[in-house]
Amino acid sequence: MTTQSNHPHNGEPPNDDGKLAALLTKLDAAIGQLAEAPDFAKPGKLPQVLDTARRAMLQEGGCAAVESRAMEMEQAGLFQGSDWATPQFLLPSLTVQALQSPDPNTVVVEALSELRLLPVARGETRHALISAEQAHHYLTQVMALNLSLLFGAPTEAERATQGRLANLPRQLFQHLATRIGYEHIIDRLIEEIWRILNQRPIQVEPVKRMITQIAICQADPSIDLGASGQGADRLVSSLFGPTQACREDPGVDIYRERLASMDTTALQAEATGFARAMHDTGLVSPYHAVLLQHLTDHGDHLLAEALGLSATGRDCLLCYQELVRTLIRDAILPETAQAAYGLALMLERGILYQPPVAPAMWRQLGLPLSEWSRARLNLAYGEAVSPSARLLEGVLCMLGQPLGVGQGNNPTCQSARALSMWAYNDPDYLLQMVAWAARDDEIIMHFEGQPISSMASLSGVASELPMDLDPVSLIVVPHLDRIYAEMGRRCIGREGDPHRWVNPEFHGWWSGRGFRINVDVASGQLNELDTFLRHFYASYHPDYNGNQPLIHPQPAGIAVTDSAARFIGWHAITILRAGLDPEGTTRVYFYNPNNDSGQDWGDDVKVSTAGRGERFGEASLPFDQFASRLYIFHHDPLERGELAQVPQSELDRVIGYIERSWGADRLPPAGLQATEGNTPHS
């Protein structure tokens, strides 16, 4: 919102009921004027609505009164033309900045957006774009990320930039907490943190911020959490005091002094404690980095213990001990402590035994970064450590957690999928890409024998340079995005879907040249659905492909739906494997670059991330449910090519899922002969 408030100051102190009643009368009139105004005239009516709503919300009981009018404001066009117009796409993390903005209108619009979702979350009203479950999930996340606004007084910085306006978000959250419940917020926050950590993402800063808020609440005697907060201690201690010697969070300098006076037995206890906490949560304390730095001058046994290595990882450490020690010294600092988890998992994978990987890691240690790369890393992560150390942290995390790569809030799922696939399947190729991008500011890939330069290519899928990424993605994704888009442009005019040619060239030779699609975009209709499904079962289902496990991860495209089973868009994922879960159900295990794989796709299709045989970072669905959201897949055309003899009842179940969700308006008219065309990019 760019309109400015007509009121000369930012806030109003609470007053009596008479003043609130007068403001509400004035607000109702302003809403009516906004509703009656034609679209081109609405911006001129907004200041009166926003200013009056702000003054009302600062009164005692004002938020409740405004909540009852928030839906009416939305229908009048309050959010029209802004990001708030599509609540299903709002990101909870962005509310932190919005609610602490010095611009009164930004604060008010954000507050009104929360208030219009509250009755939806409580099931008191329906919204056309967002379900009750989505709204409830969104609001609990917003409150979790803004706990300081719920429990704490305005800081000096807030008072200086916002004045009395700083009280408005606090009034808002008091109202939200009353309606949702304080204890539910803390418990839901802890539950949410563990759900995210079970997926082992590379980027854990949002989780760390949430844990910090819990720690602040626990330490504040004025905050009564009641019986809530069970299980929080393990999270808080994992960051601020995993072991006996740092239990009271003394600070890294004091901890470093304590280490200097410890004998081998004490160091062994510290190493074991840190390793247990790290592998339990996937989080690394800054104190852990201090210990690892200290242990580089000690024996391999203590280093292996501090990293929590199994026999495989210990053997790898012994074979490459000088490389490992150098990586610890250069990459694992208190500010980049998360690299310790990446290093441990990389050693556990044994990828250093692949001949090109260790030399490529030595190259990475001495890699000179371009000015553009250095500036980009400093802009995204600050200058507390060198850009080289930050990038090394990213490399270790990606090689250790190839399924933890996220695309951020960007339409770059193809590039994130490629990075994950290379880290998973071809780590030396990933390291080559990082070297080219970070050192040379250019990546050259080939499409059907012709070179494509990332610097010579036109714009990519993303309209702006993405910033909310891990260090490797931050440097490499802009190049990959342009190359991917250029490959798509070179397929213009060809019959069929461009992914048929782009995916094998972009992702690697192991992407099957056989290609199946069930959507005809020329007509927008489903096409040869029965044949498509039988081919998918024949290629991937253990009961129909001769029980052949998937050898290489394969790119695929899904039709993503929301929790009401409404179509959202096309999306790129990786099929990793198919197999039986602990309950004997055949499931597809896949990688989703969409930051959080635990999603409800409607019609009882709920993506699982833990508890059903998933490895860290994997998502899974029963085979039939996954098939119901699939729209393209690759296979080896020289492998078993016959159509699977799938029982008709199984196919009918899959087709039922499709017809009740994204395929509802894509059923071809009877007798229509579908024609081939280009589909949208997944």
N, C-alpha and C positions, 0 to 999 in steps of 0.2 A: 504494500500500500504506500503510495507516495503523497496522498493528501495530507495536509497539515491541519492540526487542531486549531480551531478559532479561539480556544481558551488560552489566556495568557500564562497559566502555570500548570504544572504537571499533576497535581493531586489535590484532593480535598479531604480534610479530616472528617471522620464519621460524625453524623449529626443525628437529629431526632427523626422519628417516624414521619413527621409532617414533611420534612425536606425530602426524604426518600419518595414519599407518595407524589410530591410535586415533580421530582425528577422522572419518575416512571410515567406520569401523565405526559410530560414533555417527550420522553423516549418513545412512547406509543405513537405520538403525533409524527415524530421524525421517521419512524419505521413506515408509517402509512405513506408519507411523502416519497420515501425511497421506493416503496412497492409500486406506486402509481407512476413514477417517472419512467420515461422511455430509456432504453439501454444507454443511449449516448448522453443522457442527462444524469444518470445515476452517480457518476463521480462527484458531481456538484452537491449531491444530497448526503454523501458519506460523512463529511466532517461533523455535521450536526448529530448523526446517529452515534458515531464513535465517541465524541466528546461527552454526550449525555450518558452513554453507557459507562464510560470511564468513571464519571462522577457518581453514578448510581452504585457501581460495584465497590466503591470505596466506603459506602455507608454500611452500617450494621444491617445484615440481612439482604444487602444489595445483590450479592452473587446469586442467591436463591431466586430473587425476583427477576433478575436478568436471565437466568437459566430458563425460566418458563417462557421467555420471549426469544430465546436464541434461535430456535428453529424457524420462527416467524421472520427473524432478521435474515436468515439464510435464504428463505423463499423470496424475500424482497430483493435479493441480489447483493447482499453485503459482501460475499466472498467472490462474486462474479469476476472472472478474468484474473484471479490470483491463484497461487499454489493451494490455498485453503479450499478452493472449489472442489478439489478431488481428495476427500479425507482418506480414501483407501490407500493413497500413496504417501501420506504424510509420514515423516520420520521423527520418532520421539527424540532422537539426539539433537535435532535442530531447535527444539523448544527451549533449550538452555540459553542459547544466544538470544532468541526472540523475546523471552520474558525478562531478560536483563538489558534490553535495548534502551538507549536514551530517547528513542522516538516513541512518544506516547501511543501513536496509532498502531505501531507494530505490536506493542505489549497488549493493547486492547483487542486487536483482531485475533491474536493468539489465544487470549483468555476466552473470547467469545467462541472460538473454534472448540476449545475444550468443553465449554458449557453446553454447546449444542450436541456434543457426543455423549454427555453424561446420561441423559434419559434413554439414549439408544443403548448404552452399555448396560443399563439397569432393566432393559426390556420394556420400558414404559412407552416407547414409541419406535417406529421403524424408519430406517433411512434407505433411500434408493441405492446408495453407492457403497454402504458399509454395513456389515452385519453386527449384531449385538456382541458376538464373541470377539470380532475384530476390534470394535470400539472399546470393549472392556480391557482387552490385551494392550491396546494403545495407551489408554489412560493410566493403567498400572505401571507401564514402562515410563511414561512421562513423569509420574509421581516418583518413581524410583530414581530417575536421573536428576530430579530436582528436590531431593530430600532436604537440602540445605534451605530451600525456600519454605519448606513446610515447618521445619523445626528451628531454624536460626533467624536472628534479627538481621536487618540489612547491614551490610558491611560499609566501611567508609567509602569504598569505591562506588558501591551502588548508590549511596546517599548523594555522592558528588555528581554522578552522571544522571540519576533518575529522580532525585528529590523525593517528595512524598509518593511519587509514582511507584517507588520500590515496595510500598505496602500492598499494591494491587495484586501481584502474584501471590503474596502470602495470604491475602483474603481468599483468593481463588483456591489455593491448595487446602486451606482450612475447610472450605466448603466441599471440595472434592473428597477429602479424607473423611469428613463426616458422613458423606453419602456412600463411600466405598468401604471405609473401615481402616483405621490405622494398622491394626495388627495384620490385616489381610495384605496390606501394601508391603510390609517388611517380609512377611512369609513368602509372598508372591515374588518379591525381589530375589530372595535367596533361592527359591525354586527356579526362577528364570536364569540366574547366574549359573547354577549347576547344569541346567539344560543346555546353555550355550557352551559351557566348558566341556561337556560331554562330546561336543563336536570338534574340540581342539582347534579353534581358529588360530591363524597366525597373528592377527590383530586382536590384542586383548586389552587395549587401552580403555575402551568403554566399560569392560568388566571391572578393570582395576578402579575406575572412578566410582562405580557402584559399590564396590567393596569398601572403598575409602569412606563413602557416605555412611555405610553401616557402622564402621569403626567409630566415626564421629558421634553417631547416635548412641552407641554403646557407652562411650566415654562421658556423655553429657548427663549429669545426675537429674536435670530437670525434665528429661524425656522418659516417660514410662512406656516401655514397649510391651508390658504385660507378659503374657506367656509366649509372645511371638519371638522370632529370631533364633529358634532352635536350629543348630547347624551352622550358625554364622561364624562361630569361633574358628572353625577349621579354615574358612575362607580368609578371615582377617589375619590369622596367624601365618598363613602361607605367604603373605606379602610382608608383614611387619614383624614377625617373630617366630620363624619356623623351628628354631633350636633353643636350647637352654641358654647359650651365651648371648643371644640377641632377643630373648623373650620380651624384654621391656622396651624394645625398639630404641636402642641407645644412639643410633646414628652410625654411619659406615666408618667414620674415623675412629670412634671408640672401639667398634668391633674389630677393626684392623689391629689396633693395639692389643686387644685381648688375644687375637690369634697368635701374635708374636710370642706370647708367653705360654702357649699350650704345648703339651707333649703329644706323642703319637696317639695315645689312647683317647685324649680329649678331641684331637682332630678327627679321629675315626668316628666318634660320636656325632660331631658336627656334620661330617660328610654324610653319614647315614640319615640324619634328620632332614637335611636339605633335600637329598634325593627322594626320600619318601614323600615329602610335601610337594615336590615338583611333579612327580609322576602321578600323584593322587589328584592334583588339580589341573595340571598343564600350565601353571603359573610359576614364575621364578622371582624370588625375592632379590632385591639389590644386594643383600648380605651374602647371598649364594655366589654372586659374581666376585665379591671380595674374597671369599674362601677359595674359589677356583684359582684366582690370581695368585693367592698365597701358596696353593698346592703345586703350582707349576715348578717350584723349586724342591718338591718332595718326590716320593716314589710314585710309580704308575698305579700301585694298588690304591692309594688314597684318592687319586684322580678318578679312577674307575668307580670307586665307592661313591664319590661326590656326584658323579653323573648317573648313578643308579644303573650301571651297565650289566647285562647278562653276559654269558660266556661269549656270545657272538661279538658284542660290543667291546668286551675286554680284549679279545684277540685283535680286533681292528685297531684299537688304541695302541696295543703293543707293536703292531706292524708299522704304524704311522705316527709314532709318539712325538717326533719333532714337529710334524705338521699340526698335530692336535694342540701341542703346547703353544705354537705360534698363533693358532686360531684363538686360543683362550686369551693370550696376551693382547692381541689386536682387536678382538671382536667382543669379548665378554666383559663388559664394564658395568658398573652399577646402573648406568643409564640405558644400557643395551643388554640387561640381564637375561631377557627372553631368549637370547642366542644360545644360552646353555641348554635349554630344552631342545632346540633345533640340532645342536651338536650331538647331544645324547642319542636322539632318534636317528640322526644320519649315521652314526657309528653302528647303531642297532640294525640298520638296513644293510650294512656291509657294502655300500656302493663305492667306497674307496678302493675296493678290490677290482673294480672295473678299470682297466689300464689307463683310460684318458682322464679319470676323475681327479686323482691326486695331483697330477701336473696342472690341471685346470684350476684346482684350488690354490696352488702356489701362485699361479698367474693372478688369480683374484686378489691374493694378499698384497701383491705389488702393483695392482692395476692403477694407472694414472687416470683420474676422472676428468672428463671435460668440464669446462666452466658451466655449461648448461646443466650437467648432471649435479655438480656441486651445489649450484644455486637452487636447484629444484629440491634436493634433499634438505638443504638448510631451511628453505621456505616451509616445507611440510613438517619437519621434525625439530627445528631450532638448531642452535649451534653449540649445545652442551658437549657433544662429541663430534669428531670429524665426520664428514660425509662418507669417507671410506669405511669407517667403523660401522656406521649406520647401514651401509649397503652390505657389508659382511654379515651383520646380524640378519638382514633380510635373506641373504643367500643361504645361510645355515638353517634358518627357519623353514624356507621353502623346500630345501632338500630333505629336511627331517620330517616336515609336515606337508607333503604335496597335496593332500586333500583339504588343507586349511586355507587355501587361497580364496580370497573373496574379491568380487568385482566392485565393491563399494556402491555408491549411489550413481552408477554409470551404466550406459547400455553397451558395455564391453564384455558380455558374457563369453563371446568367442575367444577373446584374447586371454581372459582369466582361465578358461578351459584349456587353452593351448599351454600356458605356463604350468598348470597343474599336471597336464598329461606328460610334458617333457620332464618335469621333476620326478614324476612317478615312474616313467618308462625309459627316459633317455637323458639322464642328468648331465652328461657332458655337453649335449646339445643345448640344454638350458644355460649352462655356464658360458658357452660360446655366444649365445644371444645377449647375455648380460654384458660380456666384454665388448661386443660390438656397440651396443646401445650406450653404455656408460662411458666408454673411452672415445668412440668414433662419432657419436651422435647419428649413427646410421645403421640400419639393418638391411641387408639385401637377401631376399628370398627369391625362389624361382617358381614360375607358374608355367607349366608345360614347356620348360626349356628356356623361357625368357626371363631375364632378371627383373625384379621389381625393387626399387629403392624406396625406403621409408621416407627419405627426404624429398624425393622427386614426385612422390604420389600426392594426390589431392587429399582433401579432408577425409577423416575416417567416420565411423559411426557416431562417436562422441563429438558433440558440438564444441565442447570446451575441454581443456586439459584436465583430466581427473586428478584430484589431490588426496582423496580419502582412501589411500591404498597402502599396502605394505611397501617397503623400500624397493624391492625388485620390480614389482608391478608399476610403481611410480615412475621408474626409469624406462622400462621396456614396453609397457602397454601402449603408450602413444605411438610408438613405431609399429607395433603389431596391428593396431587398430587401422592405421592408414593402409598397411599392406593388405589386410583382409578386405577392406572396402575396395581397393584397387582390383583385387582378384575378382570380386563380385562384378565390378564394372566391365572387366574383360569377358564376362559371360553374357553380357547383354545381347539379346537377339538369338540366343540358343534356345532350343526347345527344352522344356523341363526345368527342374529346380537347379539354381546355380550351385547349391551345396554338393550336388553330385560330383562336381569338378573341384570346387574350392576346398572342401574338407580334407581330402587326401593330400593335396598340395600344401595346405596351410599347416595341418597338424602332424603329418608324417606318413611314411610309406605304409605303416601298419593299419591305417584307416582303410577299411574294406572298399574296394572299387565297386562292389555290388551296392545298389542303392534302391531303397523303397520309400514311397511317399503315399499318403492316403488322402491328400487334399489336392484338388484341382483349382488353382487360383483364378484361372480364366473365368470359371463360373462361381468360385467360392464354395464349391460343394465337396462333400466327401466322395472319394473315388475308389472303387474296387476294394472296399473295406475288408471283405471276407478274405480275399487273396492276400492283402497286406498282412492281416493278422496271422494267417497260416504260414506265411514266409517268416514272420518274426518268431513264431513258436518253433519253426524248423531250425532257425539259426541260433536261438538263445536258450530255449527251455531244455533242461537236462533230460526230460522224458522224451523229447522229440528230436534231439540232435545227437543221439548216440552217447549221451552223458559226457560230451566233450566240454571241459571247462573253457571259458573265454581266455584266450592267450594274451591278446593285447587289448587295452581299454579302447572302446569305440565311441566316436562322437555320435550324438543323437539329438533330435529336436523334440521338445514336448510342447503341448498346448497347455499353458498354465491357467488354472482357474482359481477363483477365490473360495472362501468357505461357504458361499452360497452356490458354488459350482458354475459361476458366471465366467465367461472367457475373459482373460486379461491380456494375453499376448503369447508370442512364440518365444521359446527360450532354449539356449544351448546347454546340454548336460553331457556327462560321460557315463556310459554303461561300463561298470567295472567287473561285475560277475553276477551269476545267477546260481542260487543254491537253496538248500533247505535251512529254515530257521530252527531255533530250539524246539518249536512246537510242531515241526514237520511240514510247515507251509513253504512252498516254493516262492522265493522272493527275488526281485531284481535289486541288486545293490548298486547305487550310482552316486556320482559326484555332481553336486549342484553348486555352481559358483556364486549363488545368490546370497552369500554372507550367512544366512541362517536357513538350514535345510528343513527344519522342523515346521512344516506348513500343513494347513488344512485346505485341501483342494475341493472340498464340498462333496456331498453325496456319500459321506462316510469314507472318503478317500483321504486318510491322514498319514502324512509322510512320517516315518519313524526314523530317529537318529540314534537310539540306544535301546538295548534290552531285547532286540530281535536278531541278534547275530551280527550287528553292525561293528565294523572296525572304526577306530576314531576317524571322523571326517566323512564317513559314508552315510548316505540316506538310503531308505529302502521302502518298498511297497510290495504287497503280494503281486505275483506275476500278472494276474488278470487286471488288477487296478492300474499297474504301471502301463500295461499295453493300452489301457483306455485313455491315457493322456499322451501317448506317443504319436507323432505324426511323420517323422522321418527316422530312418536308421540305415546303417551301413552293414554290409556282410561280405564275406569272401565269395565271389561268384563261382569259384572252382570247388568250393566245399559242397556238402549235401544240398542239392538244389530242389528236391521234391517238396511239394507242399505237405505240411504236417497234417496228419489225420486227427485233428483236434475234435473232440466231441462237440456236437452242435450246441449242447447246453452251455459249454464253456464259452464258445464264441458269442452266444446270445447274451451271456452275462457281461462280457466285455463291451459288446455293442450297446447294451442297455446303459452302461456307465457313460458311454460317449453321447448317446442320444439325450441323456438327462443333463448333460453339461455343455461342453464347448461345441458339440455337434448338433445341438438342438435346432439351430436354424441353418444347418449345412446339409440337410438330407436332400439328395437330388430328386427332382420330380420323376415319377415313374416313367421309364422308357428313355430317359435322357442319356445320350452317349457323351460321357465326359471327354473333354479335350485337354491336352497337356498345356501347361502354362508355368509361369514363374511364380514360386511361392514367396511370401515374405521371409526375410532372414530370421533365423532362430537366434 
